[in-house]
Amino acid sequence: MKKILLLSGMMTALSIHAQFSVTIQAPEGFKENDAILYTLNGSKDIIVTKEQKKNNIWTFKYPKAYSGMMKAYFPNTNSAVSFISENKNVNIKLDADGSKVKDIIYLDDANILMSSIQELSQKKEVILPALSQIKEYYKDNTDFGKALKVEIGRLTGSDIAEASKFPFVSYYNTNYNKYLSTENTKKVSQDDIVNFIDKSNDMLETSSLLRPILVAYLNNGGNTNVTASVDKLLDRLKVETPRGQTVLSELIDIFDVYDMSEFKSKYLTLAKGLKCTITDRLASTLKSNANVELGAVFPNYKFQSAVNTTAKSIHDVKADKKIIIFWSSTCSHCENELPQLLAKYKELQAKNVQVIGLSLDVDKSSYTSKIAAFPWINDSELKGWNSSYSETYNVHATPTYFILDANNKIISKPEHVGNVLEYFNAK
């Protein structure tokens, strides 16, 4: 299967425009030197470039036209700043305490407006219902009643007129309200969603709306009609097209996240069988899944600061079998399952089975405290879902288990700790 780099039609058509810049100012004490700029394709962050701080400022030059969501990630402090681009300069100021970002101050008009709309939307969902109930107990001619009326009017108002000056802000909020707002989702049919996905401009891929709209689409069709719903959508989009392949990739990931293995297998097989050129987006999904297929050699991982071992990598660990666990100290299922594995650890050791835990933690103290109870090999990048694990090993949830043989081939992918123990007759 051949892979090529594909630029969207809008990117190509508008590339003659002058580049824009993203400027992020940090206070003097912010303990970070590097920053990585990302754009978005569906639900996947795409690395653009990496810059170093100069005079407490990061400046990214973006050479092409781009309207949509962006992110700057600070790897050493594991913090991130999200913002939008209207294909114009972006200016952001950080308020930080040491390595911790306390506040994000948007200085350009598009991000100021987007932030304001997002804040208003949250208040509508949380505060407006309560205010509407309280209003029933106060007359409109009282001071408090008048104040309530003003605030309810403000929260039920709309910034759409101002948003119309900004194409991406308008696109995002119009379509979020239409397809994802609880007030409107019941009014939208599957045909409406299919038409929108088919006819939308390229901002669909950069908006972060695609995956939630696909989930809404599947829910709209019901659990008994998943195949019919997906086939209807893919028939319209055509999987030979960039959008069809992005949607196919997103659907495969959705089925993975929701443990819908039958549907994941069906559409992953479809993706593998494509004879046309494929996009980077779909290629990454295929590679991530191929890495962890039964019988595949588990991709090696060089330990960062592993404990309970002198081995330098997963492949350096010598054992007849290895149990790989992707987990987190904040994961409630891990809290329940890992003690069960701990209770059988000596029995597993006697069978020359080694356990390797790779944590998707962020907080070092929480991670360190938790692994004190786990005598097996433990390591973490301390980058949460920004770690390399999620893409390399197709990890969408914790805990995720793999069992490897002595040659590091994947011989089982248990769903739960009970399946792990059953595999080794350790229940």
C-alpha positions as CSV (number, residue, x, y, z in Angstrom):
1,M,0.0,0.0,0.0
2,K,1.5,3.3,-1.0
3,K,1.6,6.3,1.3
4,I,1.9,9.9,0.2
5,L,1.7,13.3,2.0
6,L,-1.6,15.0,1.2
7,L,-2.4,18.6,1.9
8,S,-6.0,19.6,2.1
9,G,-7.6,21.6,-0.7
10,M,-7.9,24.7,1.4
11,M,-4.2,24.5,2.5
12,T,-3.1,24.3,-1.1
13,A,-5.5,27.0,-2.4
14,L,-4.5,29.5,0.3
15,S,-0.8,28.8,0.6
16,I,-0.1,31.9,-1.4
17,H,-1.1,34.0,1.7
18,A,1.5,35.3,3.9
19,Q,2.5,33.1,6.8
20,F,1.3,33.9,10.3
21,S,3.0,33.6,13.6
22,V,2.2,32.3,17.0
23,T,3.8,34.2,19.9
24,I,3.6,32.9,23.5
25,Q,5.0,35.1,26.3
26,A,6.0,33.5,29.6
27,P,6.9,35.1,33.0
28,E,10.6,35.1,33.8
29,G,10.3,32.2,36.4
30,F,8.5,29.8,34.1
31,K,10.8,26.7,34.1
32,E,10.5,25.6,30.5
33,N,12.8,26.1,27.6
34,D,11.2,24.1,24.7
35,A,7.7,24.3,23.2
36,I,6.2,22.1,20.4
37,L,3.5,23.5,18.1
38,Y,0.7,21.2,16.9
39,T,-2.2,21.5,14.5
40,L,-5.1,19.1,14.4
41,N,-6.4,16.5,11.9
42,G,-9.7,15.0,13.2
43,S,-8.7,14.0,16.8
44,K,-5.0,13.6,16.1
45,D,-2.4,16.3,17.0
46,I,0.0,16.9,14.2
47,I,3.5,18.2,15.1
48,V,4.5,21.3,13.2
49,T,7.7,22.5,14.7
50,K,9.7,22.9,18.0
51,E,11.1,26.2,19.2
52,Q,13.3,27.3,22.1
53,K,12.4,30.2,24.4
54,K,14.2,33.5,23.6
55,N,13.8,36.4,26.2
56,N,10.9,34.4,27.7
57,I,9.1,34.3,24.4
58,W,8.4,31.5,21.9
59,T,7.8,32.5,18.3
60,F,6.5,30.0,15.8
61,K,6.3,30.9,12.1
62,Y,3.6,29.0,10.3
63,P,4.4,29.0,6.6
64,K,0.9,27.9,5.2
65,A,-2.7,28.9,5.6
66,Y,-4.4,27.3,8.5
67,S,-7.7,27.9,10.3
68,G,-8.5,25.7,13.2
69,M,-7.4,24.4,16.6
70,M,-3.7,24.5,17.6
71,K,-1.8,23.6,20.7
72,A,1.6,24.4,22.2
73,Y,3.0,21.7,24.4
74,F,5.8,22.2,26.9
75,P,7.4,18.8,27.3
76,N,9.6,19.4,30.4
77,T,6.7,20.7,32.5
78,N,4.1,18.6,30.7
79,S,1.7,21.5,30.3
80,A,-0.1,22.7,27.2
81,V,-1.9,25.7,25.8
82,S,-4.8,25.4,23.4
83,F,-5.9,28.1,21.0
84,I,-7.2,28.8,17.5
85,S,-5.9,30.2,14.3
86,E,-7.9,32.3,11.9
87,N,-4.9,32.2,9.6
88,K,-3.7,35.4,11.3
89,N,-1.2,36.1,14.1
90,V,-1.8,34.6,17.5
91,N,-0.6,36.2,20.6
92,I,-0.8,34.6,24.1
93,K,0.5,35.4,27.5
94,L,1.0,32.9,30.3
95,D,0.6,33.4,34.0
96,A,2.7,30.8,35.7
97,D,4.1,29.8,39.1
98,G,7.4,28.0,38.5
99,S,6.6,25.1,36.3
100,K,2.8,25.4,36.7
101,V,0.6,27.4,34.2
102,K,-1.9,29.3,36.3
103,D,-3.8,31.2,33.6
104,I,-3.8,31.8,29.9
105,I,-4.3,35.3,28.6
106,Y,-5.4,35.6,25.0
107,L,-4.3,38.8,23.4
108,D,-5.6,38.5,19.8
109,D,-9.2,39.2,18.9
110,A,-10.1,35.7,17.6
111,N,-8.9,33.9,20.7
112,I,-10.4,36.5,23.0
113,L,-13.8,36.0,21.3
114,M,-13.5,32.2,21.2
115,S,-12.6,32.1,24.9
116,S,-15.5,34.3,25.8
117,I,-17.9,32.2,23.8
118,Q,-16.6,29.0,25.5
119,E,-16.9,30.5,28.9
120,L,-20.5,31.7,28.2
121,S,-21.4,28.2,26.9
122,Q,-20.2,26.6,30.1
123,K,-22.2,29.0,32.2
124,K,-25.3,28.3,30.1
125,E,-25.0,24.6,30.8
126,V,-24.2,25.0,34.6
127,I,-25.6,28.3,35.8
128,L,-28.6,29.1,33.6
129,P,-30.9,26.2,34.7
130,A,-30.3,27.2,38.3
131,L,-31.0,30.9,37.7
132,S,-34.2,30.0,35.8
133,Q,-35.5,28.1,38.8
134,I,-34.5,30.9,41.3
135,K,-36.3,33.5,39.1
136,E,-39.6,31.9,39.9
137,Y,-39.3,33.0,43.5
138,Y,-38.6,36.7,42.8
139,K,-40.7,39.3,41.1
140,D,-39.3,41.2,38.1
141,N,-39.8,44.6,39.8
142,T,-37.5,43.8,42.8
143,D,-33.8,44.7,42.6
144,F,-32.8,41.0,42.7
145,G,-35.4,40.0,40.2
146,K,-34.2,42.7,37.8
147,A,-30.6,41.5,38.2
148,L,-31.6,37.9,37.6
149,K,-33.5,38.9,34.5
150,V,-30.4,40.8,33.2
151,E,-28.1,37.9,33.9
152,I,-30.4,35.3,32.3
153,G,-30.7,37.6,29.3
154,R,-27.0,37.8,29.0
155,L,-26.5,34.0,29.3
156,T,-29.2,33.3,26.7
157,G,-27.8,35.9,24.3
158,S,-25.5,35.1,21.4
159,D,-22.1,36.4,20.2
160,I,-22.9,35.0,16.7
161,A,-23.0,38.5,15.1
162,E,-19.5,39.2,16.3
163,A,-18.4,35.6,15.6
164,S,-19.3,36.1,11.9
165,K,-16.2,38.3,11.5
166,F,-14.1,35.2,12.3
167,P,-14.7,32.3,9.9
168,F,-13.4,29.5,12.2
169,V,-15.1,30.8,15.3
170,S,-18.3,31.0,13.4
171,Y,-17.9,27.6,11.9
172,Y,-17.0,25.9,15.2
173,N,-19.8,27.4,17.3
174,T,-22.5,27.2,14.6
175,N,-21.9,23.5,14.1
176,Y,-21.2,22.6,17.8
177,N,-24.6,24.1,18.6
178,K,-26.3,22.3,15.8
179,Y,-24.9,18.9,16.1
180,L,-23.6,18.5,19.7
181,S,-25.7,20.8,21.9
182,T,-28.1,18.9,24.0
183,E,-30.8,21.3,22.9
184,N,-30.5,20.4,19.3
185,T,-29.2,16.9,18.9
186,K,-32.6,15.3,19.0
187,K,-33.7,17.4,16.0
188,V,-30.8,16.3,13.8
189,S,-31.2,13.2,11.7
190,Q,-28.5,10.8,10.4
191,D,-29.0,12.2,6.9
192,D,-28.3,15.7,8.3
193,I,-25.0,14.5,9.7
194,V,-24.0,12.6,6.6
195,N,-24.7,15.7,4.5
196,F,-22.7,17.9,6.8
197,I,-19.7,15.6,6.9
198,D,-19.8,15.2,3.2
199,K,-20.3,18.9,2.3
200,S,-18.3,20.6,5.1
201,N,-15.2,22.6,4.2
202,D,-11.7,21.6,5.5
203,M,-12.3,23.2,8.9
204,L,-14.1,20.0,9.9
205,E,-10.8,18.3,10.2
206,T,-9.2,21.1,12.2
207,S,-12.1,21.9,14.5
208,S,-12.1,19.0,16.9
209,L,-15.7,18.4,16.1
210,L,-15.3,15.4,13.9
211,R,-15.0,12.6,16.5
212,P,-17.9,13.8,18.8
213,I,-20.1,14.3,15.7
214,L,-19.3,10.7,14.6
215,V,-20.2,9.4,18.0
216,A,-23.4,11.4,17.9
217,Y,-24.1,9.9,14.4
218,L,-23.6,6.3,15.7
219,N,-25.8,7.0,18.7
220,N,-28.4,8.4,16.5
221,G,-28.5,5.1,14.5
222,G,-28.7,2.9,17.6
223,N,-26.7,-0.1,18.7
224,T,-28.4,-2.5,16.4
225,N,-27.6,-0.5,13.2
226,V,-23.9,0.2,13.6
227,T,-22.8,-1.5,10.4
228,A,-25.6,0.1,8.3
229,S,-24.8,3.5,9.7
230,V,-21.1,3.3,9.0
231,D,-21.6,1.8,5.5
232,K,-24.0,4.5,4.7
233,L,-21.5,7.2,5.7
234,L,-18.5,5.6,4.0
235,D,-20.5,5.0,0.8
236,R,-21.3,8.7,0.6
237,L,-17.7,9.9,1.4
238,K,-15.8,7.2,-0.6
239,V,-12.8,5.7,1.3
240,E,-10.6,6.6,-1.6
241,T,-10.9,10.3,-0.6
242,P,-8.9,12.1,2.1
243,R,-12.0,12.8,4.1
244,G,-13.3,9.3,3.7
245,Q,-10.0,7.9,5.1
246,T,-9.9,10.4,8.0
247,V,-13.5,9.3,8.9
248,L,-12.5,5.6,8.6
249,S,-9.5,6.2,10.8
250,E,-11.6,8.0,13.4
251,L,-14.2,5.2,13.4
252,I,-11.6,2.5,13.9
253,D,-10.3,4.5,17.0
254,I,-13.8,5.0,18.3
255,F,-14.6,1.3,18.1
256,D,-11.3,0.7,19.9
257,V,-12.1,3.2,22.7
258,Y,-15.6,1.7,23.3
259,D,-14.4,-1.9,23.1
260,M,-16.5,-2.6,20.0
261,S,-14.0,-5.2,18.7
262,E,-16.2,-6.7,16.1
263,F,-16.7,-3.4,14.3
264,K,-13.1,-2.4,14.8
265,S,-11.9,-5.6,13.1
266,K,-14.4,-5.2,10.3
267,Y,-13.3,-1.7,9.3
268,L,-9.6,-2.2,10.1
269,T,-9.7,-5.0,7.6
270,L,-11.4,-2.6,5.1
271,A,-8.6,-0.1,5.7
272,K,-5.9,-2.7,5.3
273,G,-7.4,-3.8,2.0
274,L,-7.4,-0.4,0.3
275,K,-5.5,-0.4,-3.0
276,C,-5.5,3.4,-3.4
277,T,-3.0,5.9,-2.0
278,I,-3.6,6.5,1.6
279,T,-3.3,9.6,3.8
280,D,-0.9,10.0,6.7
281,R,-3.8,10.0,9.1
282,L,-5.0,6.6,8.1
283,A,-1.5,5.3,7.7
284,S,-0.8,6.2,11.4
285,T,-3.8,4.2,12.5
286,L,-2.8,1.2,10.4
287,K,0.8,1.3,11.8
288,S,-0.4,1.7,15.4
289,N,-2.6,-1.3,15.1
290,A,0.0,-3.4,13.2
291,N,2.4,-2.7,16.0
292,V,0.2,-4.7,18.5
293,E,-1.3,-7.4,16.3
294,L,-1.1,-11.0,17.7
295,G,2.2,-12.5,16.4
296,A,3.9,-9.1,15.9
297,V,7.1,-8.3,17.7
298,F,6.2,-5.8,20.4
299,P,8.0,-2.5,19.5
300,N,10.9,-2.0,21.7
301,Y,10.9,0.8,24.3
302,K,14.0,2.3,25.8
303,F,13.4,2.9,29.5
304,Q,13.5,6.5,30.8
305,S,14.1,5.9,34.5
306,A,13.0,2.4,35.2
307,V,13.0,0.9,38.7
308,N,13.5,-2.7,39.8
309,T,15.7,-3.5,36.8
310,T,19.1,-2.9,35.3
311,A,17.7,-3.6,31.8
312,K,17.9,-0.7,29.4
313,S,14.7,-1.6,27.4
314,I,11.8,-3.9,27.2
315,H,13.7,-6.3,24.8
316,D,16.6,-6.4,27.2
317,V,14.4,-7.9,29.9
318,K,15.0,-11.7,29.9
319,A,12.1,-13.9,30.8
320,D,10.1,-16.8,29.3
321,K,7.0,-14.5,29.3
322,K,6.4,-10.8,29.9
323,I,3.3,-9.0,31.0
324,I,3.1,-5.4,29.8
325,I,0.7,-3.2,31.6
326,F,-0.2,0.4,30.6
327,W,-1.8,2.0,33.6
328,S,-2.1,5.2,35.7
329,S,-2.2,6.1,39.4
330,T,-5.5,8.0,38.7
331,C,-7.2,5.1,36.9
332,S,-9.9,3.5,39.0
333,H,-9.9,0.2,37.1
334,C,-6.1,0.0,37.7
335,E,-6.7,0.6,41.4
336,N,-8.9,-2.5,41.4
337,E,-6.9,-4.7,39.0
338,L,-3.3,-4.2,39.9
339,P,-3.5,-5.5,43.5
340,Q,-4.9,-8.7,42.1
341,L,-1.8,-9.1,39.9
342,L,0.4,-8.2,42.9
343,A,-1.2,-11.0,44.9
344,K,0.0,-13.5,42.3
345,Y,3.3,-11.8,41.5
346,K,5.6,-14.3,43.3
347,E,3.8,-17.2,41.6
348,L,4.3,-15.6,38.2
349,Q,8.0,-15.0,39.1
350,A,8.4,-18.7,39.8
351,K,7.3,-19.4,36.3
352,N,9.9,-16.9,34.9
353,V,7.2,-14.4,34.0
354,Q,8.3,-10.7,34.3
355,V,5.8,-7.8,34.7
356,I,6.6,-4.4,33.2
357,G,4.4,-1.5,34.1
358,L,4.4,1.6,31.9
359,S,2.5,4.4,33.5
360,L,0.6,7.2,31.8
361,D,0.9,9.4,34.8
362,V,1.7,13.1,34.9
363,D,2.3,13.8,38.6
364,K,5.7,12.4,39.7
365,S,4.8,12.2,43.4
366,S,1.6,10.3,42.7
367,Y,3.4,7.9,40.4
368,T,6.3,7.3,42.8
369,S,4.0,6.7,45.7
370,K,2.0,4.1,43.8
371,I,4.9,2.1,42.4
372,A,6.4,1.7,45.9
373,A,3.9,-1.1,46.3
374,F,4.7,-2.8,42.9
375,P,7.9,-4.8,42.9
376,W,7.9,-5.4,39.2
377,I,9.6,-3.2,36.6
378,N,8.1,0.3,36.5
379,D,8.7,3.2,34.2
380,S,6.9,6.4,33.0
381,E,7.5,9.3,30.7
382,L,5.3,11.3,33.1
383,K,3.6,12.9,30.1
384,G,0.1,11.4,30.5
385,W,-1.6,10.9,27.1
386,N,1.1,13.0,25.5
387,S,3.5,10.1,26.1
388,S,4.8,8.0,23.2
389,Y,2.9,4.9,24.5
390,S,-0.6,5.9,23.2
391,E,0.4,6.0,19.5
392,T,3.2,3.4,19.4
393,Y,1.2,0.8,21.2
394,N,-2.4,1.9,20.3
395,V,-3.3,2.5,23.9
396,H,-6.7,4.2,24.3
397,A,-7.6,3.2,27.9
398,T,-6.0,2.0,31.1
399,P,-5.2,-0.6,32.1
400,T,-4.2,-2.2,28.8
401,Y,-2.4,-5.6,28.8
402,F,-0.1,-7.5,26.5
403,I,1.6,-10.9,27.0
404,L,4.9,-11.4,25.2
405,D,6.9,-14.6,24.6
406,A,10.7,-14.9,25.2
407,N,11.3,-13.3,21.7
408,N,9.0,-10.4,22.5
409,K,6.2,-11.6,20.2
410,I,2.7,-10.7,21.2
411,I,0.9,-14.0,22.2
412,S,-2.1,-12.6,24.0
413,K,-4.0,-9.3,24.5
414,P,-6.0,-9.9,27.7
415,E,-8.9,-7.5,28.3
416,H,-8.8,-7.7,32.1
417,V,-6.4,-8.8,34.9
418,G,-8.6,-12.0,35.3
419,N,-7.7,-12.9,31.7
420,V,-4.0,-12.4,32.5
421,L,-4.1,-14.7,35.6
422,E,-6.2,-17.2,33.7
423,Y,-3.6,-17.4,30.9
424,F,-0.9,-18.4,33.5
425,N,-3.3,-20.6,35.5
426,A,-2.7,-18.3,38.4
427,K,-6.3,-17.6,39.4
